[in-house]
Amino acid sequence: MEKELGGKRSAILKRLKLKKEAGECRMSLVSHLEEFRKRLMACIICFFGAVFLCLGQAAWLTERLIEKAEGFQFVYIAPTELVLSYIRLALIGGAAFACPVIIYQIWGFVRPGLTRGERRSCFVILTFGMVQFFIGAAFAFEIVLPITLLFFAGMNAGQTISPMVSIESYISFVATTLVTFGIVFELPVVVIMLTKTGILNPKVLSKNRKYVILAVFIIAALITPPDVTSQILVAFPMLLLFELSLLLCRILFRKKLNKRKTEQEN
């Protein structure tokens, strides 16, 4: 009889424990979803706030972009094209200005589930990646874009065709150029991630340096006009990025080897 009572008591306690764990799991999931909702709302509010601010300055932003294109005349060929171009420019500007806040909110959401080393690595990669993207976009805006537009304007040497460009196509061209160079400048971040995961090592990069240099000049020739000066101006920073990536790869790989040696000795 006592054994039966003890078995029933044990079963009841086990059932209560399972219910408690299920309740805690449910509460944890609810709290995570609530935090996700709050951070998502913060990102949305920040994004649309930045969009409205950029929309109020859309005409000024468009004038700054037009200043880069000397020798061109800009038109809009549909009644709504200029307004839609302002909205598109505001969306791009809003995304750019809201990007730090969005990254911070993502970091705040995933940070509690990471170890100390993972937190450090993710923080460095996110910060460095964001900075590199903006540096690449600024490089394209200040150096690559004026050279490219000057070359295309010079194609009309005989003045037989008027260079009249749709404002929508111009904004699209500028946005594509900035995003392309922002992605290209992410090369060191990609190398850091591949080195951290063990996919890449400095020997592979050093051994294939000549192929990388060739690829850089091919890419520079494809994304710039057929002008030697502009190709060199684009290829040189890309080569510097490759050398920086190689240096970072060597440092990270050396640290990884030292950590393994320490663990084996212990």
Backbone torsions as a table, in degrees:
resi	resn	phi	psi	omega
1	MET	NA	-46.4	179.2
2	GLU	-63.5	-35.0	178.7
3	LYS	-65.7	-39.7	179.7
4	GLU	-65.3	-42.9	178.3
5	LEU	-63.3	-40.0	178.6
6	GLY	-65.2	-39.2	178.4
7	GLY	-65.3	-43.0	177.9
8	LYS	-63.7	-42.5	179.0
9	ARG	-61.4	-42.3	179.0
10	SER	-64.0	-40.6	179.2
11	ALA	-65.8	-40.2	179.4
12	ILE	-64.6	-45.3	179.2
13	LEU	-62.3	-39.7	179.1
14	LYS	-64.4	-40.7	-180.0
15	ARG	-66.3	-41.1	178.0
16	LEU	-63.8	-38.2	179.1
17	LYS	-65.1	-41.9	178.7
18	LEU	-64.3	-40.8	178.0
19	LYS	-64.0	-39.4	179.1
20	LYS	-64.6	-43.6	179.2
21	GLU	-65.0	-39.8	177.9
22	ALA	-64.5	-39.3	177.6
23	GLY	-64.9	-42.5	178.2
24	GLU	-63.5	-40.7	178.5
25	CYS	-62.9	-41.5	179.1
26	ARG	-65.4	-41.8	178.4
27	MET	-64.7	-39.4	178.9
28	SER	-63.6	-42.7	178.6
29	LEU	-64.4	-42.5	179.3
30	VAL	-63.4	-43.0	179.9
31	SER	-65.3	-37.4	177.3
32	HIS	-65.6	-43.4	178.5
33	LEU	-65.1	-37.0	178.3
34	GLU	-65.7	-43.0	178.0
35	GLU	-65.0	-40.4	178.0
36	PHE	-61.2	-41.8	179.0
37	ARG	-62.0	-44.7	-179.6
38	LYS	-62.5	-44.3	-178.5
39	ARG	-70.1	-35.5	177.2
40	LEU	-65.8	-41.2	177.9
41	MET	-64.2	-38.0	177.5
42	ALA	-63.1	-41.4	178.9
43	CYS	-65.0	-43.5	-178.4
44	ILE	-65.7	-44.5	180.0
45	ILE	-63.3	-43.4	179.9
46	CYS	-64.5	-41.9	-178.9
47	PHE	-63.4	-50.8	-177.8
48	PHE	-69.6	-31.4	173.7
49	GLY	-62.4	-44.3	177.3
50	ALA	-65.4	-37.3	178.5
51	VAL	-62.8	-44.0	-179.5
52	PHE	-66.5	-37.7	176.4
53	LEU	-64.0	-44.1	178.9
54	CYS	-67.6	-33.6	178.7
55	LEU	-65.3	-34.9	176.7
56	GLY	-68.3	-24.0	179.3
57	GLN	-111.0	19.4	-175.2
58	ALA	-62.9	-40.2	179.7
59	ALA	-64.5	-41.2	178.8
60	TRP	-65.5	-42.7	177.9
61	LEU	-62.2	-40.3	178.7
62	THR	-63.7	-40.5	178.1
63	GLU	-62.9	-38.8	178.5
64	ARG	-64.8	-37.2	177.9
65	LEU	-68.7	-39.7	-179.3
66	ILE	-65.7	-31.7	179.2
67	GLU	-60.6	-26.1	179.4
68	LYS	-73.9	-17.5	-173.7
69	ALA	-109.7	75.3	177.1
70	GLU	-74.2	138.9	179.6
71	GLY	94.0	-2.8	178.6
72	PHE	-109.1	150.6	171.4
73	GLN	-114.0	134.2	-174.6
74	PHE	-109.6	138.3	-179.9
75	VAL	-135.7	165.5	166.8
76	TYR	-125.7	131.6	-167.9
77	ILE	-102.0	6.6	175.9
78	ALA	-139.3	148.2	-176.9
79	PRO	-56.4	-34.3	-175.8
80	THR	-97.0	-0.6	-172.0
81	GLU	-63.8	-42.2	-177.8
82	LEU	-66.3	-42.0	179.4
83	VAL	-64.1	-44.5	179.3
84	LEU	-65.7	-32.8	176.4
85	SER	-66.9	-39.4	176.0
86	TYR	-62.0	-43.7	179.9
87	ILE	-64.2	-43.1	179.6
88	ARG	-63.0	-42.4	178.4
89	LEU	-64.5	-37.8	178.4
90	ALA	-66.4	-38.9	177.9
91	LEU	-64.6	-42.4	179.0
92	ILE	-65.2	-45.6	178.6
93	GLY	-64.5	-39.3	178.1
94	GLY	-62.4	-41.7	177.9
95	ALA	-64.0	-38.9	-179.4
96	ALA	-67.1	-45.0	-178.2
97	PHE	-73.1	-31.5	-179.5
98	ALA	-83.5	-11.6	-175.5
99	CYS	-56.2	-46.3	178.4
100	PRO	-59.4	-39.9	-179.9
101	VAL	-67.9	-41.5	179.7
102	ILE	-62.7	-44.8	178.8
103	ILE	-63.4	-39.8	178.4
104	TYR	-62.8	-40.8	179.7
105	GLN	-67.4	-39.7	176.7
106	ILE	-63.1	-43.4	179.5
107	TRP	-62.5	-42.8	179.5
108	GLY	-64.3	-30.0	-179.0
109	PHE	-77.7	-41.0	-175.9
110	VAL	-88.8	-15.4	-174.2
111	ARG	-59.3	-44.6	-177.5
112	PRO	-61.5	-25.2	-178.1
113	GLY	-89.7	6.1	-177.9
114	LEU	-107.2	154.8	173.7
115	THR	-77.7	173.2	-177.4
116	ARG	-62.2	-42.6	179.1
117	GLY	-67.0	-39.9	178.6
118	GLU	-66.8	-36.2	176.7
119	ARG	-62.1	-45.3	-179.9
120	ARG	-61.9	-45.5	-178.4
121	SER	-64.7	-46.0	-179.0
122	CYS	-64.8	-40.0	179.9
123	PHE	-63.8	-43.9	179.5
124	VAL	-64.2	-44.7	-177.8
125	ILE	-65.0	-44.9	-179.9
126	LEU	-64.4	-46.4	-179.2
127	THR	-66.1	-48.7	-178.7
128	PHE	-63.2	-39.9	178.9
129	GLY	-63.6	-42.9	179.6
130	MET	-65.2	-43.7	179.4
131	VAL	-63.1	-43.7	-180.0
132	GLN	-62.9	-39.6	179.6
133	PHE	-62.7	-45.0	-179.4
134	PHE	-69.0	-33.8	175.5
135	ILE	-64.6	-43.9	178.0
136	GLY	-61.6	-43.2	178.7
137	ALA	-65.2	-40.8	178.2
138	ALA	-65.6	-39.9	176.9
139	PHE	-60.9	-43.5	179.0
140	ALA	-65.3	-40.2	-176.8
141	PHE	-70.1	-39.7	-174.0
142	GLU	-89.0	-27.2	-173.4
143	ILE	-118.3	-55.8	-173.2
144	VAL	-69.5	-46.4	-175.8
145	LEU	-61.1	-48.6	178.1
146	PRO	-60.4	-40.4	180.0
147	ILE	-65.2	-43.8	-179.6
148	THR	-62.7	-47.1	-179.2
149	LEU	-66.2	-37.1	177.8
150	LEU	-63.5	-39.6	178.6
151	PHE	-64.6	-46.2	-178.4
152	PHE	-66.7	-34.9	176.9
153	ALA	-66.8	-33.4	179.4
154	GLY	-73.4	-9.5	178.7
155	MET	-67.1	-22.8	-179.1
156	ASN	-92.7	58.7	-175.8
157	ALA	-66.8	-35.7	-177.8
158	GLY	-81.6	-4.5	-179.5
159	GLN	56.0	30.7	178.7
160	THR	-87.9	-21.5	180.0
161	ILE	-123.3	126.4	-179.9
162	SER	-77.5	128.2	-179.7
163	PRO	-79.1	78.1	179.4
164	MET	-103.6	119.7	-172.0
165	VAL	-116.6	138.9	174.4
166	SER	-69.0	134.7	-177.6
167	ILE	-64.0	-31.8	179.1
168	GLU	-66.7	-44.7	179.8
169	SER	-67.6	-32.8	179.1
170	TYR	-67.7	-45.5	178.6
171	ILE	-62.7	-39.5	177.1
172	SER	-62.1	-42.3	178.9
173	PHE	-63.9	-44.1	179.8
174	VAL	-63.8	-45.4	-179.0
175	ALA	-62.6	-41.9	179.3
176	THR	-63.6	-41.3	179.3
177	THR	-64.0	-44.9	-178.5
178	LEU	-65.3	-44.1	-179.8
179	VAL	-65.9	-40.0	179.6
180	THR	-60.0	-46.9	-179.3
181	PHE	-73.4	-29.5	174.0
182	GLY	-63.3	-39.8	177.7
183	ILE	-69.8	-40.3	179.3
184	VAL	-60.3	-38.3	-178.9
185	PHE	-74.6	-1.8	175.7
186	GLU	-83.7	2.9	-177.9
187	LEU	-53.7	-47.0	178.4
188	PRO	-60.6	-34.7	179.5
189	VAL	-66.6	-42.3	178.4
190	VAL	-62.5	-41.7	179.4
191	VAL	-63.6	-41.3	178.2
192	ILE	-60.2	-45.6	-178.8
193	MET	-65.5	-43.0	179.9
194	LEU	-67.3	-35.0	177.9
195	THR	-69.7	-39.9	179.3
196	LYS	-62.6	-36.4	-179.4
197	THR	-83.9	-6.1	177.9
198	GLY	85.4	7.5	-179.7
199	ILE	-76.7	-32.6	-174.1
200	LEU	-118.5	147.4	173.0
201	ASN	-140.1	157.9	-174.0
202	PRO	-62.9	-26.6	179.8
203	LYS	-63.8	-39.3	179.5
204	VAL	-65.0	-44.0	179.9
205	LEU	-65.3	-44.9	-179.7
206	SER	-63.6	-40.3	-177.7
207	LYS	-66.2	-32.5	-176.9
208	ASN	-104.6	22.7	-178.2
209	ARG	-58.5	-43.7	-177.1
210	LYS	-63.5	-35.6	178.3
211	TYR	-70.7	-35.9	178.1
212	VAL	-65.4	-42.9	178.7
213	ILE	-60.9	-43.7	177.3
214	LEU	-61.5	-44.0	179.2
215	ALA	-63.2	-38.3	179.3
216	VAL	-61.7	-45.7	-179.4
217	PHE	-69.1	-32.6	175.7
218	ILE	-65.9	-44.9	178.7
219	ILE	-63.2	-42.3	178.3
220	ALA	-61.4	-37.6	178.7
221	ALA	-69.0	-30.9	-178.0
222	LEU	-78.7	-36.1	-174.6
223	ILE	-96.6	1.3	177.4
224	THR	-125.5	164.2	176.0
225	PRO	-64.7	161.7	179.0
226	PRO	-73.0	63.8	-179.5
227	ASP	-131.2	130.5	-174.4
228	VAL	-62.4	-41.4	-177.4
229	THR	-61.4	-48.3	-178.9
230	SER	-66.3	-36.4	178.6
231	GLN	-64.4	-41.6	178.4
232	ILE	-66.5	-41.3	-179.7
233	LEU	-62.7	-30.2	178.5
234	VAL	-85.2	-41.7	-175.9
235	ALA	-69.1	-35.8	-176.3
236	PHE	-61.3	-49.3	176.1
237	PRO	-62.2	-33.8	178.6
238	MET	-66.9	-36.6	175.8
239	LEU	-67.6	-38.9	175.9
240	LEU	-62.3	-39.7	177.0
241	LEU	-63.1	-39.2	178.6
242	PHE	-64.6	-43.6	179.3
243	GLU	-65.7	-37.7	175.7
244	LEU	-64.1	-40.6	178.2
245	SER	-63.8	-40.5	178.5
246	LEU	-64.1	-40.8	178.2
247	LEU	-63.7	-45.7	178.4
248	LEU	-63.1	-39.3	179.1
249	CYS	-61.9	-42.2	179.1
250	ARG	-64.5	-42.7	-179.6
251	ILE	-63.3	-48.2	-179.1
252	LEU	-65.6	-39.4	-179.8
253	PHE	-66.6	-38.6	178.5
254	ARG	-65.9	-40.9	177.7
255	LYS	-63.8	-38.7	179.3
256	LYS	-64.2	-42.3	178.9
257	LEU	-66.1	-41.9	178.8
258	ASN	-63.3	-37.7	178.9
259	LYS	-65.9	-39.6	178.3
260	ARG	-65.0	-42.1	178.9
261	LYS	-62.2	-41.8	179.2
262	THR	-62.6	-43.1	-179.8
263	GLU	-65.9	-38.0	178.8
264	GLN	-68.7	-38.0	179.4
265	GLU	-67.2	-35.2	179.5
266	ASN	-78.7	NA	NA
